[in-house]
Each structure stands twice: as structure tokens, then as C-alpha cells.
Amino acid sequence: MRLAAVAGLAALGLGACGDATNVAAGEESAAGSSSAAGAAETPGTSGTEGELLLRVDVGGGFVPIEANLTHLPMLSVYDDGLVLQPAPMIMIYPGPALPALNASELEDEGLERLQAAVEASGLAAEPPDYGQPPIADAANTMVTITVDGTTYEHVANALREPGEPPWPGLTEEQQAAREQLAEFVAQASDLGALVGEGNLGEQQPWEPERYRLWAQPASDILPGTPAQPAPGPTTTTSSPAGGPAAGPADVTGPDASVSSPAQPPPTGDAAAPTEPKPRLWTWPIDAIDLATVGNCLAVEGGVADEVGALFAQADQLTRFEDDGVAYTVIVRPLLPDEPDCPERG
């Protein structure tokens, strides 16, 4: 299990991604540049060999593309006891560029209790017809269960909480199936209570081994905007509060901050708030040519370490200049079972 030694994009909406492209330390990118040698493994961490046992997620619907690209499953449990859940994020805008995950360890007794709960739920079977409620752009609830080597995927659109009135237009069988699914999702949402608090270890920041990148020319950077040097690396994990790690204090200049502070008017009244503005950094990772990233590029090894360290200091309005072009770059950590890039939809 890979846990960070220090505290500090099931991505939805990526069905149109191209074939998987992977860049690892020491390999050449599509632009012909090569990365530095792979960084040493962080002390106390290692890869995970566990297979996915349970995943619960709610996502999709009418949301910005950035939300789909960075979306992380709400719960992933592996048969070696690794539990991954999104870390709390600070409620500011712009928020951290890099979504973070917390990891905990499920003891053997906890795994047995979880497996018993899955069996009791009746979901370790071919999914029933959940119907389609008369509502547009609603999120999907997805439950993936693997039992004895067989995986079952349950997907219900616009699933309501247990006990809420059912949607009109559904059959009794569909309503019963949706209620059964909703009850299990509610149980899994409080994993500690489901498996016993003593069987679930404390959460720690999880350090990904791979990242998935998306890059397109930025539409919110004016031509000729000067780029500032990107801050040097600090850590690949976010702060305990879910915010980006602090960058060096010597990053200065008109574009170093997200937005210039508001100046008080001559009357001495309070300064009027200003909208945050994008900041432009020079792209510092030679192994990745942003012009070739497109809808999906996966990185691992030393290149992944560089990506994690860089985006731990960026926010949602950080843009990057590479070869004279400003790019919006979105990064998402990849969970152990996830492919580098999704298949074409």
C-alpha cells in the first residue's frame, strides 16, 4: 500500500480520450525530450498489488468539464485492505489544482464484515433494471463489486436517498431495486460503522504512482502575457487541510499571485473585491510536451513525481506556457486499478 510518508482527474467524461500514452522516467516523450532519472521511492511506501473489491461513486450529470476530468470515486476498497477516499478540499476559489486522496487500511475482520455486507445486499449479482427517472442531467450512482473473480457493475441515474419518495414513471420492481441500491450506498458511505471502527485504520495522505493529464490551449490568457518561473518542487502531497502545498516565498511579479490585491479607493473606503485572475507559469517538465498531451497522457515514475510536486503548488487558475503557447492543464491521480487512459467511447 502506497501511503505518503509526510503530510502536506473512475474519471467521468473522458470517454473521448485517445489511446493510452504513457511517459515514464527515462523515456522519450512524443516531442523527443527525455526525463531525468526516476526519483527514489519515498521511504515507507510501496506499490499496491490488491485487486478492486468494491467501488462506490456518484458522478456525471451536468457539470463543468474540469469537474469530470478531476473526479475521483467516493470509495475504493481493495482486497489487500487498501481503502482510498477523496481527501477534504478547502472551500475556496480557485481551489487546489491537484485532487487528493486519503488512504486507510482495512483489517482482515473488517474485510470479512464488508464482504458479508456485500453478500447481504444482494448486489453480488447481475444488475437489475433500475429504470430511468423523468429527469435530465442528473448524476449516476455506480457500485462496482468483485466476488470470486466476477465483477458486477450497478448504475442508477438520479438515485434518491433511502426512504425518499420514488420517482414517478418507474415500475414497482425498478423502485425496489433502486431502494436496495440506495441502502447499500448509504451503508458504504460510513465505512467505519459498517466494518467496525476498530477494523479501519486512520486516514493518511496517499501518494499516487501515476497521473493522467489533459491539456488544451488556454482561452483565458491574453497573447503576450509574460510567464513567471514555476516554483521549485516541494512535495507531491497536499496539505492536511486539502489545500496546495506552500510554494517558495520568492515567486514574485505581476502574475505570481492568483489576483492582484484590490486597492482602496481615494475615499479610504474598503477595497472592492476583485475576481481571481489566471496566473501563467513556465512549463518546467522537459519530459512532457504540452502540445502532444491532448485529451489524455499518463505518466509514472520520476515524471509522475515531478507532476505531483508541481501541481501540489498550483491552483485551478494556474496556466502553463510551453514553447510560446499558454495551456490549461488538468491533472488527476490514477488509482491502482485504473487504466492509463480510458478507452474511446
Buried (B, 14 or more C-beta within 10 A) or exposed (E): BBBBBBEBBBBBBBEEBEEBBBBBBBBEBBBEEBBBEBBEBBEEBEEBEBEBBBBBBBBBBEBEEBBBBBBBBBBBBBBBBBBBBBBBBEEEEBBBBBBBBBBBBBBEEBBEBBBEBBEEBEBBEEBBEBBBBEEEEBBBBBBBBBBEEEEBEBBBBBBBEBEEEBBEEBEEEBBEBBBBBBBBBEBBBEBBEBBBEEBBBEBBBBBBBBBBBBBBEBEEBEEEBEBBEBBEBBBBBBBBEBBBBEBEEEBEEEBBBBBEEEEEEEEEEEEEEEEBBBBBBEBBBBBBBBBBBBBBBBBBBBBBBBBBBBBBBBBBBBBBBBEEBBBBBBBBBBBBBBEBBBEEE
